[in-house]
């Protein structure tokens, strides 16, 4: 994984561990680029297996498998696969809504917090923004 993916995963994992419910529920996700390396093999800058690529969702079982893709977004399976596809099934069953939205909370110097929402397209930076560490108090 790239340094950006690893940093994002670390940040996402710390958020999930912090906010995971007391029941311990989570959606298991498995990702492999599908190119095992032997001791003498050279690594690739874009490891993938284009002849055998699978990204599979199991909404009823709450599982996600990704194999053969070198795309970093697939390495962070909770990003699209869980956040939209699996969550949409969960939302339908549990009576809530899953959508490709952004909710931002901003706190002014007086401590008053306001929330802003918006609908943003894929690949516009929502996940990158969510992984930022705030440098201001509040």
PAFIKOL-318579 format. One line per 4 residues: their letters; for each residue x, z negated, y negated of C-alpha. Coordinates in nm, 2 decimals, m for minus. Layout:
% residues N
A) X Z Y  ... $
//
This chain:
% residues 138
XXXX) 0.00 0.00 0.00  0.11 0.06 m0.36  0.20 m0.24 m0.58  m0.13 m0.19 m0.77 $
XXXX) m0.33 m0.21 m0.45  m0.14 m0.52 m0.33  m0.19 m0.69 m0.67  m0.56 m0.60 m0.67 $
XXXX) m0.60 m0.73 m0.32  m0.43 m1.05 m0.41  m0.65 m1.10 m0.71  m0.97 m1.01 m0.52 $
XXXX) m0.88 m1.24 m0.23  m0.83 m1.53 m0.47  m1.17 m1.47 m0.63  m1.34 m1.43 m0.29 $
XXXX) m1.18 m1.75 m0.15  m1.29 m1.93 m0.47  m1.65 m1.82 m0.46  m1.72 m1.77 m0.09 $
XXXX) m2.03 m1.96 0.01  m2.01 m2.27 0.22  m2.14 m2.08 0.52  m1.81 m1.88 0.55 $
XXXX) m1.99 m1.54 0.56  m1.78 m1.24 0.49  m1.78 m0.87 0.58  m1.47 m0.79 0.80 $
XXXX) m1.29 m0.47 0.69  m1.01 m0.30 0.88  m0.80 m0.02 0.73  m0.52 0.18 0.88 $
XXXX) m0.35 0.49 0.75  m0.34 0.61 1.11  0.03 0.69 1.11  0.23 0.43 1.32 $
XXXX) 0.60 0.46 1.26  0.86 0.43 1.53  1.20 0.26 1.45  1.37 0.59 1.37 $
XXXX) 1.07 0.75 1.18  1.09 0.80 0.81  0.80 0.67 0.60  0.59 0.90 0.38 $
XXXX) 0.50 0.86 0.02  0.14 0.94 0.12  0.09 0.83 0.48  m0.23 0.96 0.63 $
XXXX) m0.37 1.13 0.94  m0.57 1.43 0.80  m0.66 1.55 1.15  m0.82 1.22 1.25 $
XXXX) m0.98 1.05 0.95  m1.27 0.81 0.98  m1.44 0.58 0.72  m1.72 0.41 0.91 $
XXXX) m1.98 0.16 0.78  m2.18 m0.06 1.01  m2.44 m0.20 0.78  m2.64 m0.38 1.05 $
XXXX) m2.33 m0.56 1.18  m2.17 m0.60 0.83  m1.84 m0.43 0.93  m1.63 m0.15 0.78 $
XXXX) m1.35 0.06 0.95  m1.12 0.30 0.78  m0.86 0.50 0.97  m0.64 0.80 0.88 $
XXXX) m0.68 0.78 0.50  m0.39 0.72 0.26  m0.62 0.68 m0.04  m0.57 0.34 m0.20 $
XXXX) m0.94 0.29 m0.27  m1.00 0.29 0.10  m0.74 0.02 0.15  m0.95 m0.20 m0.07 $
XXXX) m1.26 m0.15 0.14  m1.47 m0.41 m0.04  m1.45 m0.19 m0.35  m1.68 0.10 m0.26 $
XXXX) m1.77 0.06 0.10  m1.89 m0.30 0.07  m1.98 m0.31 m0.30  m2.22 m0.02 m0.28 $
XXXX) m2.30 0.09 0.07  m2.31 m0.23 0.28  m2.43 m0.44 m0.02  m2.72 m0.19 m0.07 $
XXXX) m2.85 m0.27 0.28  m2.80 m0.64 0.23  m2.98 m0.62 m0.11  m3.28 m0.44 0.05 $
XXXX) m3.30 m0.69 0.33  m3.26 m1.00 0.10  m3.46 m0.88 m0.20  m3.19 m0.82 m0.46 $
XXXX) m3.03 m0.51 m0.62  m2.68 m0.36 m0.56  m2.57 m0.11 m0.82  m2.26 0.05 m0.97 $
XXXX) m2.27 m0.17 m1.27  m2.03 m0.37 m1.49  m2.11 m0.71 m1.63  m1.86 m0.85 m1.88 $
XXXX) m1.87 m1.20 m2.02  m1.70 m1.25 m2.36  m1.64 m1.59 m2.52  m1.58 m1.61 m2.89 $
XXXX) m1.34 m1.87 m3.05  m1.64 m2.11 m3.11  m1.70 m2.12 m2.73  m2.02 m1.91 m2.74 $
XXXX) m2.04 m1.67 m2.44  m2.22 m1.33 m2.45  m2.27 m1.10 m2.16  m2.27 m0.72 m2.18 $
XXXX) m2.38 m0.48 m1.90  m2.34 m0.11 m1.85  m2.35 0.16 m1.58  m2.02 0.33 m1.54 $
XXXX) m1.92 0.63 m1.32  m1.67 0.62 m1.03  m1.30 0.62 m1.11  m1.34 0.49 m1.47 $
XXXX) m1.15 0.16 m1.43  m1.41 m0.10 m1.35  m1.21 m0.25 m1.06  m0.89 m0.24 m1.26 $
XXXX) m1.06 m0.42 m1.54  m1.21 m0.68 m1.30  m0.86 m0.76 m1.17  m0.71 m0.84 m1.51 $
XXXX) m0.60 m1.19 m1.59  m0.75 m1.31 m1.92  m0.48 m1.40 m2.17  m0.71 m1.58 m2.41 $
XX) m0.87 m1.92 m2.35  m1.24 m1.92 m2.24 $
//
